[in-house]
Amino acid sequence: MSGTFVAVVGPSGVGKDSLILFARQRLEASGRVSFVRRVVTRQADGGSEDHDSMNIGDFAAAEAKGQFALNWDAHGLRYGLPITLEDDLAAGRVVVANLSRSVIPAVMQRYPEALVVLVTADRDVLEQRLAARGRETAESIGKRLDRTVGDTLPASTVRIDNSGALEIAGEQFTGLLADAAGLVRA
């Protein structure tokens, strides 16, 4: 495959989806960058990321048929990336996806030249963002923030701090993707 898979990872509330949307609005029209829409076993609602919903049974059937390039479990849900993303990679595009850090070893095995982007933010910023979602209690937010994930990230991982204004981290992320796609930005 001649394209570049870009895995965007980081804790909940860090702003991965916001950064992806920021870059999408600036790069998608180029035809050189593709943004993967995840499949999740949760109904879409205004408080969660834009995704395709699938019930558990249909997800398992799609998995058995090989319809996912990657899939994983997190927070009691199933997540998958459609196998069709490999068409974009074969066409030489940069393919951007929001993933769990736990799936990075599988990413690196399947796409050895993948670029991993770790989005970070200060703890108090994460706490405020998670509370604003209204999906969790203060206790569950505290547990989420205290949870440690054994990161198995490659040494080449790019880190982007999204603690401040979205435009700052957004421009950094967009520039990274534009460079990977060979785009000249004004």
N, C-alpha and C positions, 0 to 999 in steps of 0.2 A: 504494500500500500504506500502510496506516495504522499498522502496527507499527514497532518499532525493531529493526534488526539490530545486535547487539553482537558485534564481532570481538575475541576475546581472543588476544593475540599476545605473544611473548617467546621467549627462547632455551630450548632443551631443558634440563630440570631446574629451571626457575624455579618450577614448581608451578602451572601453568595448570590442569591437570586437578584438582588438589586444591582450588583456589579454586572451580572450576566445581561440583565435588561439594558443597563447603561451602554454596554458594548454592542449589544444587538442593534439598538437604535442607531448606532453610528457605523456599523460594519456589515450588517446583513445584506444590504443592497449591493455590496461589492460582488456578491456571488462567490467570494473566496473563503468566507467564514460561515459555518453552519452551526446552529444552536439546537442541541438535542432536547426534545420534549420527553421527560421521564414518564414512565407508567408507574402508578402508585396504587396500592390497595386501600385508598382513602378517597372519599368523595371530594370533589373540588369544592372549595368554598372561598369566600373573599379573604379569609385569614391565612390561607396557605399558598404555597407556590403554585404557579400555573402548571398543571400536569394533566395527563390523561388518566382517568380512573378505570380500575378493573377490579372485579370482585376476586376473592381468593381462588375460587374454582377456575375461573377463566385465566387468571394469572398462571396457575399451575399448568393448565393445558397449553398456554402459549409458551411457557418455559420448556415443556416436554417436546414441543414442535420446533424448538430452536429459534424462536422469534426474538430472543434477547441476545444482544452482544455480551452484556454483563447484567447480573442481577444480584441482589443482596437483601438481607433482612436488617431492619433497624427500627427501634422504638415500637415494636409490635406490628410493623407494616412490612410489606414486600415492595421492593423497588426494582425497576428494570429499564434498561436502555435498549430501544429497538435495534435489531440487527441491521436495519436499513442505514444506520449511521456509517456502515462500512462502504456503502455506495459513495458517500461523500468523501471518505478517506481515499478510496480508489480513484476518485476524480481529482485528487490533489488538494482538497479543501482542508482548512483547519476546522476541526470538529470540537465544540465546546460542550462539556457536560458537568452538571452538579452531581457529585458522588459522595459516598461515605468514605472516610479515611480507611476504614477496614477493608475496602475492596481494592486499594491501591496495589497490593501484590498481584492480584488477578489482572489489573490494568497493565502493569509492567510486563507481565508474562504475555498477554495478548497483543499489546502495542508497545514493544520495547523502546521505541523512540518517543513515547508520550512525554508531555510536559505537565508537571504537577504544579498547581498554584494553590498554596495554602493561604487562606484569608484569615486574618486575625483581628481581634478588637479587644480593648480593655475590658476587664471583668464587669465593671459597673455599666459600661455601654451594653454589653451582652444582656445583663440583668434587665435593664430598661427596655430593650427591644423585645425580649421574651415576654415580659409583663404586658407590653403594649399589644401583643398578639391576642391575648385573652384566652389562650387555649390551655393554659396550665395554671395550677395553684402556685402560690409563693413557695410552698414546700417543694413541689416538684421542680420548680425553676432552680431552687437552691441545690437540689440533688443533681440536676443536669449540669450546673456550673461546677460542682465539686467532682464530677465524674472525670476520670482520666482515661484517655484512649491511648493505647500503646501504638504510637505512630510508627509506621513502617514506611516512611517517606524517603524517596531517593535523595541523595546528597544534592542533586541538581534542582531541588524544589525551590520555586520562586515564592517568596513571602510578600504579601501585600497587607498592610495595616489599614483596616477600614474603621478605625475608631472615630475619625473626624468626618468632615463633609464628604458625601458620596462622590462629588466631582473630583476630589483629589485621588482617591483610590480608583475611581472609575476611569480617569484619564490614564493612570498607570496601567491598569488592566487592558484597556482598549489599545494602548500603545504596544503592549506585549503581544496581543493577538494580531495587530496590524503587522508588526515585524515578522511574526511567524508566518503570516499569509503573503509576505512580500509586498505589502501595500505601502504606498507613499502617502503620508498624511500631511495635510496643509498646516 
